[in-house]
Amino acid sequence: MLSLLNLLAFLALSGFAVYLFVQLVYTRYLFVKLGKKAEFEPNFKERINAVLINGFGQKKLFKDKKSGLMHLVLFYTFFIIQVGLIELIIKGFIKGYEFPFGGGHKYFSLLQEWATFLMLLAVVYGFYRRYGEKLKRLQWKRDGKAAFVYIALFTLTSSILLTLGFEAIMLDHGPNLAYAPFSGGIVLLFSGIGSSAGNVLFYIFWWVHMLTVFSFMVFVPQSKQAHELFALFNIFFKKTGPVGKLRKIDFEDEDAEEFGVGKIENFTQEQLIDLYACAECGRCTNMCPASGTGKMLSPMDLIVKMRDHLTEKGATVTSRSPWMPKLVFGSSALSPSLVTESAARETASTVEMPNLIGEVITEEELWACTTCRNCEDQCPVANEHVDKIIDMRRYLVLTEGNMPHEATRYFQNIERQNNPWGINRKERIKWREELKGIEVPTVNEIEEFEYLFWVGSMGSFDKRSQKIVQSFTKIMNVAGIKFAILGNEECNSGDAVRRMGNEFLFQQLCQENIATFQAVGVKKIVTIDPHAYNTFKHEYPEFGLEAEVYHHTELIWKWIKDGLIRPRKEVKEAIAYHDSCYLGRYNSIYDIPRQILKSIPGMKILEMERNKEDAMCCGAGGGRMWIEETQGKRINVERAEQALSLNPTMIGSNCPYCLTMLSDGTKAKGVEDQVQTLDIVEIVEHSLD
């Protein structure tokens, strides 16, 4: 009779828990489906590889080695324990049941016990990291949910060992320390209580385990633990191709009601999966230059607020829709007949909710982003924060005409004079006048050339950046390279324009530049600007550019290896080298600049604590170069301090924007006379005969 009651209770509770779990997961799926469909590129090899490396291989998690090891243990022991859960369930109805592995069951038992114990240790260590060590990135929110996770996982693992231990006592089995070392220890500890007491305690801990499983099952989809369900899908469906590449807006779409994203359902479904995949681990915010210097932006907080907004809106939509039945625990139940996605989206557009921009996400958050992608590089579940921020900036700029006054002035100057300062465009070539005896031909002054040297607005008009341009032209002359510039025909590349949200102006500049390139027969482009390099290489091809694109450091290293230039003079300097975001995280070029510096006699490279993939942004990206910082500490000063902490005699970079920001940082610290700030090409020039 008791066995029957036990079975009926288990079936009722497990059925209800599974019912709720399926509904909760399914409603999240429906909420994601409210988003726009995105084009899916079936690059299955690349996608599967990403899942293997970052999903099953946990690569990103090992950026923090301690947490990485802890999560690796949790991830793989989870699968082993789930297999054991099936056997444990059956044990509650068939005394002494074991999987029919024959003589091999003892090895399964050993594996299960060690997996359970290791998970228990990982849970205890995770609790210590959050509440003992008080890891900064985990202290952002105190709502009790994190504590529940640790308590639940501790209960799950410890109850397995206790159940197995009291089962052995119930069956009058002695301790098997060889193949059941941890439950065997429990048998030793409680061996004198007798089989009847063992029977009672077995069922107590069996039910403790089952109730915890059911509770956790229902909790997972409603919490940050939803990443356990969505993370692998998110990694698989992440857009492929160059990292950080932005989506193109079709301005010829007559059905478009807005440009950019002003409502949560106007993100793509691929973007919305990110929201439920977020693990709230704080790695993104921990590395964010805006968050780290006291700005309002927190990449994790941004994702979480968008997720909660989507859940609230989705639940409201489903409760109003005739095709969805009544809500259960804040999420819609299953329905045998569903309306079309377009009808669901139409319903969503009529629901009165807080505005996505202004109420859920503030404008200050959106404009604080430098687009450095440090957040995305850190994210273990492949979330993409930057494209969502840019999409919302696009809405502000293109649909509402709402932007910082500096951005308005920037766009006006680009439109009128093709440069951020509004200087007469005919002065774009004046920097050439300072070069005596150095050939810098325009495309109209030479019959043929191998490389088009894209000087860019910084190189053309900014006095400090002009020195970088002049050094590079001298080196190209020394190397015997046939090159030409566009001169006054050069426009702005449009990188910052695009990332500040003015996609319409970007496309105008892009098409104008491509037409110019085609008119003069450009096959290869080289630039000193990583931002222009990135947009030419990865974004212009979508609009028709067919050309090889190089950053000047790539060619300098090639010419050194080929013997076209030979750094021979000693440059006895200790250089703190700064990795620019758009050459580094966007294009994975880290070693080439360092190889160049190593080839220079006397040069000592000092690596900052945050370097390569983890390098902190200088603060200029995403148009922030042209917008004043009014909150917290200046990002460039923070980065300059990180460099100066190494006591360098020189700070080196590979980007005119970075160099300007770092130079301003050394001035702010009053050390500009003691510590030089130079581009790599200037250092190479000093070392040449």
Secondary structure, DSSP 8 states (H G I E B T S, - for coil): -HHHHHHHHHHHHHHHHHHHHHHHHHHHHHHHHTSB-------HHHHHHHIIIIIIS-TGGGGSHHHHHHHHHHHHHHHHHHHHHHHHHHHTTSTT---S-GGGHHHHHHHHHHHHHHHHHHHHHHHIIIIIS--GGG-S--SSHHHHHHHHHHHHHHHHHHHHHHHHHHTT----TTT-HHHHHHHHHTGGG-HHHHHHHHHHHHHHHHHHHHHHHHHGGGSGGGHHHHHHHHHHHS--SSTT------TT-TT-S-SS--SGGGSBHHHHHHHHH-----HHHHH-HHHHTT-S--HHHHHHHHHHHHHHHHHHHHHH-TTS--EETTEE---SS---HHHHHHHHHHS----TBTTTB-HHHHHH-----HHHHH-TT----HHHHHHHHHIIIIII----HHHHHHHHHHHHHSSTT---GGGTTGGGGG-SS----BTTS-S--SEEEE-HHHHHH-HHHHHHHHHHHHHHHHHT--EEB-GGG-----HHHHHTT-HHHHHHHHHHHHHHHHHHT--EEEES-HHHHHIIIIIGGGGT---EEEEHHHHHHHHHHTTSS-B-S---EEEEE---TTTTTTT---HHHHHHHHTSTTEEEEE-SS-GGG----S-GGGGGGS---SSS-HHHHHHHHHHTT--SEEEES-HHHHHHHHHHHHHTT-TTTSEEEEHHHHHHHHB-
